[in-house]
């Protein structure tokens, strides 16, 4: 199966480099150099991934990300950014980017992130087939995998793409303890000890959105020295 990828990048050298290595993966690649053209392409085509530069000459990449996420069809987004501050990265993730790379980046890292996104999406689609597409209900939370929609005590909660996948993973395995490395491998799609802090920050942001008291979490529990688990109501 050929994956179709859209690159929205105004730096032609970077765009061609990304194109070359994604085509080596067997992907079909379309390139555009500005945000308006990118949005037109997303609205008229079918893509399995959008590689999106954060800084574009007309429309900011964050706004493009927001508009893509406001559509009915879910398209994974890998954001490229020259902005190295954590705030910029968090804003991109909050608006719906699946992952990000900070320029300059290695080609090996780019390819690994793209493969990880595809593995994660394939896994989600596989789990969502048959009974996996039914709503998941646990501890006052209702998760609709097909719609990527979450309600907590009757109120809709906006989660980033990664927060959603993290919550679904926990909810499908209540009571099971996962180490940070396991979560990186199973939710992010790549395992590397250097990214353990990424798991911590996502857990903290997810708790802030779903826990009655994020300072004393009762849904996603910390198992000291091991990792995290979702409280299993059956166990009490």
FENGI-V908992 format. One record per helix or strand. SS is the DSSP state (hx for helix, st for strand). FROM is the first residue (numbers start at 0). LEN is the number of residues. If there is no record, write none. Layout:
BEGIN
[[SS FROM LEN] [SS FROM LEN]]
END
This chain:
BEGIN
[[st 3 5] [hx 11 13] [st 27 5] [hx 34 10] [st 48 5] [hx 60 10] [st 76 5] [hx 85 9] [st 98 4] [hx 106 22] [hx 129 4] [st 135 3] [st 140 4] [st 148 4] [st 154 3] [hx 160 11] [st 177 1] [hx 179 9] [hx 192 18] [hx 213 3] [st 219 4] [st 226 4] [hx 232 3]]
END
